[in-house]
Amino acid sequence: MNEYEIIIVGAGPAGSAAAIRLANRAPQLAARALVLDKAIFPRQKLCGGGVTQHAWDLLRELNVTLDVPAYPIHHMRLVYDDLETTFHWRNLFRVVQRAEFDSALLQQAQARGVQVQQGVGVREIARDDAGVTLHTDAGEFRARVVIGADGANSVVRQQLGLVRSDRISRLIEILTPVQDAACTPEFANHTAVFDFTPVARGVQGYYWDFPSYRNGAPVMNRGLFDSRVRADRARAALKPVLADELRKRGLEIGAWRLEGHPERWFDPSEQHSVPRVVLAGDAAGTEPWLGEGISHALDFGIRAADYVIDSVARDDFSFADYARTIAQSRLGQRLRLKRFIAHCVYGKRGEWFYRGGWRMLQVGLMFLRRT
Ligand SMILES: Cc1cc2nc3c(=O)[nH]c(=O)nc-3n(C[C@H](O)[C@H](O)[C@H](O)COP(=O)(O)OP(=O)(O)OC[C@H]3O[C@@H](n4cnc5c(N)ncnc54)[C@H](O)[C@@H]3O)c2cc1C
């Protein structure tokens, strides 16, 4: 059997950040750690690819420089029906291709001495007093500790019996080619669009347009995010809403490949660990306001690694206070704040609320511009 001190399941931003943190802080542990992923990198990951400044700051904290193309966004156009306002901030976020970004991050973990096995999917997990056995496509692996960073549909989470279906956001996305980037305002001005008009149709989220480049060619990443932060309300039919938003922009939905993927949002009152196993990144959850998950996944990976390093040092594998530790951290505060904003923004239904809120937002932005 393949035996390790720590196994990280999933090599997305959360898993790679955990591996890099281990290597930076506890090289002796990292030398006996393994990252497993069912995919072969570079692998596609459905995502808008918007990487916020906070995420780049976290990479700096990890001493990581990623040499990948990243299209800078300096303007954010906020839309609600006929109301529109633009927020200007240099390098508000940068749009990457996830295949390139995740692959470069994983290489950084490998370069620091963490072993990686790709194309190995975890199917089942068995725990005992001494450790955890992972049953995979490539046989059994055993570790004293497992970090489950295997995304929103986490098999680790399912195997621990910790799944809740009322914390799931829905996202659908298409990529459309752009004929002439210079004549497309989003490219000419480095502008991302967040259009909240769909809330009037029961979507608890927004439509987005993110300009970016794939293999050197300009493409627009377009999609619809439905946070479902109010799970008690009826589900909106997302495809017709996206079809209408696209039609407004002169596009037919049937002409492009439509894909969807869930996101889990973080609730500190849920269980995110059992003895010897912690969850990180989308497997634990992200925020339900904008559905921004890359920075939180990096942050989660760092914190999961810190928690495990400290637990190994104390020889305590109960992991009982993991959710509380996360909730009290800066990451937990951010996730809580964004969940609160999501409840405020998507929890109300009246037209008056959005129009009134829009005026307040415009006044706020005007004030910010003057100061
Ligand atoms: C349509 C869409 C658009 C989005 N747009 C943005 C955006 O613009 N900006 C942003 O910040 N966030 C965005 N997000 C969220 C973001 O993609 C996620 O929050 C982020 O990828 C989470 O990282 P992670 O490492 O936790 O999980 P993932 O990136 O999902 O990585 C999980 C890894 O685990 C592996 N894995 C899964 N199951 C197994 C298994 N059984 N065994 C072994 N390995 C396994 C997978 O192959 C994968 O490599 C978007 C999400 C969606 C769905």
The ligand as an ORCA input file, in Angstrom:
! r2SCAN-3c Opt
* xyz 0 1
  C     -19.361     28.484    -14.089
  C     -18.445     28.909    -12.973
  C     -17.815     30.147    -13.048
  C     -16.973     30.564    -12.010
  N     -16.313     31.754    -12.130
  C     -15.463     32.163    -11.162
  C     -14.703     33.351    -11.318
  O     -14.778     34.039    -12.337
  N     -13.877     33.722    -10.293
  C     -13.749     32.972     -9.155
  O     -13.000     33.374     -8.254
  N     -14.423     31.809     -9.006
  C     -15.257     31.366     -9.983
  N     -15.912     30.184     -9.857
  C     -15.647     29.361     -8.673
  C     -14.314     28.615     -8.790
  O     -14.232     27.934    -10.019
  C     -14.175     27.617     -7.639
  O     -14.541     28.244     -6.439
  C     -12.740     27.089     -7.514
  O     -12.387     26.355     -8.649
  C     -12.623     26.202     -6.268
  O     -11.350     25.633     -6.222
  P     -11.127     24.213     -5.514
  O      -9.679     23.966     -5.553
  O     -11.829     24.190     -4.217
  O     -11.910     23.161     -6.426
  P     -11.715     22.801     -7.969
  O     -11.072     23.908     -8.702
  O     -13.046     22.322     -8.420
  O     -10.684     21.591     -7.931
  C     -11.057     20.343     -7.435
  C     -10.114     19.292     -8.000
  O     -10.464     18.030     -7.407
  C     -10.379     17.025     -8.387
  N     -11.273     15.931     -7.981
  C     -12.610     15.944     -7.928
  N     -13.082     14.767     -7.486
  C     -12.000     13.981     -7.266
  C     -11.825     12.641     -6.818
  N     -12.860     11.871     -6.515
  N     -10.574     12.151     -6.703
  C      -9.498     12.929     -7.017
  N      -9.604     14.204     -7.458
  C     -10.839     14.721     -7.576
  C     -10.834     17.715     -9.680
  O     -10.328     17.044    -10.822
  C     -10.247     19.117     -9.512
  O      -8.968     19.236    -10.109
  C     -16.765     29.738    -10.875
  C     -17.409     28.498    -10.792
  C     -18.235     28.078    -11.833
  C     -18.901     26.723    -11.731
*
